[in-house]
Amino acid sequence: MHKSKSGNVLEQPVDDALSESADIAARHPYDVLGPDQVLDAAEGLGLQTSARVFALNSYENRVYQIGLEDGSFVIAKFYRPERWSDAQILEEHAFTQELASLEIPVVPPMTVHGKTLHSFLCGTQTFRFSLFPRLAGRPPELDNPDNLQVMGRFLGRVHRVGSQALFKHRIELSIEQWAVKSRAFLIENRFIPAALMPAYESLSLDLIARINKAFSACGQLTHLRLHGDCHPGNVLWRGDQPWFVDFDDAVNGPAIQDLWMMLSGDRDQRQAQLLEIIEAYEEFFDFDANELTLIEPLRTLRIMHHSAWLAKRWTDPAFPRSFPWFNTERYWAEHILELREQLAALDEPPLRLFPY
């Protein structure tokens, strides 16, 4: 254990994310990563820590706030083993650094000893990790039209930069990746209860066909580098502007992917929000109105991908503990109902830039 200067052992407020199943925990790579190891990794880079560690709410990766002797804090992000290659992670880092150099409010990783990506050997497991400055903020208030316009301007700037080149190593947003492979994983690994399997198989095929039709109707889409997961939880509001965080899901894809998750409420509310965002967005980057037909298809892809993501991570002991409602018959029945609602939503006319 790390101790304070007085010699007293400091209480570590760290969620070790252990499930009740010790045999599952024992075979998961993150099981060997605890507060002592997190501090060792940071101190191995020359940081003078105060031996205070706090686990932050993250599932895909493991993220910790580390106290330093000078009273400040850094955030350490330990990447999930075997998810991204070094080249993919470094490409994400380079994008955020490029945005930050143009004074676009993002949080790039810190450069330590000339590098943004580091490795730490923990037993037989090598973890890759990065350090970030701690940034405090509040959730964005997107029911405020002024805030929507601010969001639109900054996303327009992000996309202007993102359009200047494409990622070479990171993945493309695709129906194959988010829907076809997600469906196959759930079926092949028998996550869907037998009683619900016929309904899921038929419905998911219908949805994939409809999504393919919607994308084909848009013609040749312009892809650019995107945040990829730009929901309000990945935006911190500080002062009078948003700060975009967690580019872990950065992809090449159409601009609308970074915009549609900012919309909420009924159709009239979403329509009004869209107009505010796009009006400000186009001060910096042109928006292709044809992409509006992709909002509901993209929402469907996200729903299908999310259920498969939970299933793929079910052997990580953090997941059964944090998502106890998943993988029950009730969950899958509600999931199928949600997919039926999406099938109906795909028949609705898209939002418009000129609705009246």
N, C-alpha and C positions, 0 to 999 in steps of 0.2 A: 504493500500500500504506500502511496505517497503521503508524506507528512508535512505539516506546517512547520514554520521555523521554530515554533515553541515545542515541537516534537509530538504534538497531538495529531492523531490520525484524523484527516478531514473526511467528513461524511460526503460520499459521492452521490449526488442526486441523479444517478444514471439508470435509465430503464434498460436492463440487459436483455429485454425482449425474449425471455425464455417462456416457452409454452409448458403445459403440464407434461408433455411427452418428452422425457429426457433423451430417448433414443433418437427422436427427430432432431432435437437441438444438437446432439453430439455429432451428427453428420452434416451439419450446415456450416459453411465457411465462417459466417459471422459469429459463430459460437465462441471462437477464440479471441474475438475482439472485445476487450473490456476497457474500463477507464485507465488502468495502468498502461495498457498497450497504446491507447490513444495519446496519453502523455508522453510515452517513450517516442512515438513517431514524431510528435511536435518538437520535443527536446532534441531529437536527432538532427533536426534542421537548425539547431542553435537557438530556438526560442526559450526564453526564461519564463517558465510557467509558474503559476501560483498553486498548482496541483488541484485546481478546481475544474471539474468537468461536468457538463450538463448535456444530456442527450436531447436533441431536438426532434420534432415530430416528422420523421421521414421513414419511408418504408422501402422504396426502391434501392436507395443507398443508405448508409449510416452517416448521420451528420451530428457533430458535437460542437458545443460552444466551450472554448478553452480559455480560462482566465490566465492573464500574464502578470508578472510581478509588478509592472508599472500601473496596474489597475485597469488596463484595457482588455479587450477580448478579441479572439479570432474564431472563425468558424472552420472546422476541419470536415471535409467531405470525403468519405471512404467509398470508392466506387464499387458497385456490385461486381464481384468477380465474373469474368467471361461474358459480360453484357456488351461492352463497347471495346473496340481495339484502342491502342494508344493513339493511332492516327485519328480516329473518330473523336476522341476526347480532346486532343490538341486542336482539332479543327473547330470544335465548339469554343474552346478558349480563345483561339485567334479571332473568331467572329465577335465575341464580346469585347475583346481588347480593341478591335477596329471600331466598334460602336462607341466605346468609352473615349477613344482618342478624338472623336468628333463631338464630344460633350453630350452624347445621348445617354440618359440616365439608366445605365445597366450596372451590374456588379460583376466585374471580371475577377478571375482568380489572382491572387497575389503572386508576384515573381520572387522566388527565394532561391538564391544561388544560381540565378540565371534561368530557372525553370519554373513552370506552373504545375507540372505533374510530377509527383514523387512516388517512390515505392517504399514499402515497409514490410520486412519479413517478420511474420508472427507465427512461430512454430514452423510448420511446413507450408503455410499459406502466405502468399505475397499479396498485399493489398496495395492498390494504387490510390493516392489521395491528393487532394489539393487544399490550399488554405484560402479563405476569403475574409475580407473585412466584415465585421459585424455591422449590420444596417438595421436600425429600428424604424418602424413605420406602422401605419394603420391600414386596414383594408380600404380599398377605394370605394367611394360613395357614387356608384354608377347610376343612381336615380337622379343625379344632379346633371343637367344638360351641359353646364360649364365644364364639369369634370370629363364628360364624354368627349367634348371637343378637345380638351387637353390630351386625352388618350389618343384620339384620332391623329392629332399632329405628331405625337411622338412615334406612333406606329407607322405613320407615313414616312418619317425619317428612318426608322429601322428598316423598312422595306426598300427605301431608296438605296440604302447601303447593301441590303441583301440582294438586290437585283444586279449588282455590278459583277457578281461571280456566283457560281454554284458550289456547294459542297462537293468535294471529290470522293470523300470516304463515308460520309454519313448517309443514311438511307433516304429514299424517296417516300413521301406520303403516297400510299397506294392501296387500292382495294384488295389486292393480293395479300399484302402484309397485315392489314387491319381487320379484314373480314374473312377472306378465304382461309388463311392460315389459322385464324382464331377459331373459326367454326371447326376446322379439321382437328385441332388440338382438343377441343372439348369433347368431340365425338369419339376420337380415337382413344382418349384416356378415360372414357366412361364417366365424365362428370355429370352429364344430363341423366336424370332418373329415367328408368326404362319406360315408365308410364307416360313420360313427357317427350320421349325421343321422337316419335313420329311427327308431333307438332313442331318441334324445334327443327328437325331436318327439313321439313317442307317450307316452313316460314323463313328460315335463314337462307335457303336457296332462292326463294322469291325476292327477298331483300337484296341479295347480291345481284340478281338480274336487274332489279330496278335501279340500283346504284350504278351499275355499269351503263345502263341506258342513259341515266342523267349525266354522267361524265362524258359519254360519247356525244350527247346533244350539245355540250359546250364547245366542241371542236378542240382545237389546239390550245391548251392552257399554258399560260406563262408561269413557269416555276421560278422561285427565288428562295434564298435562304430565309428561314422562318424561325421564330421562337419555338413554334410547334405545339406548345401546351400553354397558351396565353389565356388562362382563366384568371379570374380575380384573385385567387389564392396565390398566384405567382406575381402579383403586383403589390408593392408597398407604397403607400402615399406619404410623402414627406413634404411639409410646407405646401407648395402649390403645384406639385408635379408628381407623377408616378415614377417609381423605380422598378424596372423589370428584372426579376431574379429567376434563377433556376432554368438555364438553357439546356438542361440535360436531355430534353427530347427534341432538340433542334433538328430540323429536316429541310429538305427541298420540297416545296409544294406551292399551291396557289395561295395568294394573299388572303383570301377569305378565311383560311384556317386560323389565322391570328386575330380575326375580327369577330367571328360569330359567337364565340364564348363570352363576349362582353354583353350580349343581348339577353334580356330576361323579361318575364312577365307574359301577358297575353299578346296577341298579334299586333294590336294597335300600339302597345307600349314598345314592342320590339321594332316596329316600323319607325316610330319616332326616334328611338335611340340610334337606329341605323343611320338616319338622315343626319343627326348631329355628328356622329363619328365620321361618316364619309365626307361631309362638307369640309371638316378640318383636315382629314387625311389627304384630300386632294390638293391641299396647299403645298404638299411636298412630293406626292406620288400619285400617278393616275390609277384609278381603280376600274377594273373591267366589270361592268354591270352584269355580264353573263354569269359571273361566278356566284351571283346571289341564288341561282338555282341549286347550288351545291350545299347550302346551309343544312337542310334536313338530311341529305345523303351523308354529309360529314358528321352530323350528330349521330346518325345510325352507326357509322363506322366506329365512332368513339364508344358507343354503348357495347358493341360486339367485342371490340378490343379490350375494354375494361374487364368484362367478365372472364376473358381468356387470360388477361394479365393476373387477376387474382388466382386463377387456377394454376398458372405456371409458377406462382410464388408460394403455393400452399405448403411446400416443404420447408419454407423459411418460418421458423417458430414465431416470428413477429406477426405473421399474417393470421393464423387461427386465433391468436389472442386479440388482435385489433379488429378483425372482421368476423366475429363469431356467428353472424347471421348468414355468412356465405356458405354455399354448398349444402344447403338444406333444400328439401323439396319445396318449401314455401318460397325460397329465394328463386329457384328456377322457374316456378310457376309465375312469379311476378316478373321475372326477366322476360319470359315469353309474352306476357301481357304487354310489357313495355315495347317489345319488338312489334307486336300487332299494332300498337298505337303509332309507331314509327312508319309502318306500312301505310297507314291512313294519312299520316303527315306528308308522305311523299306525293300524295295526290293533291295536296293543297297548292294554290298558286304561290310562287315565291314572293318574298318581300321585294319592294321596288324602290329605285332611287327617286322616281317621280310618281308617287302613288295616287295623285289626284288629277 
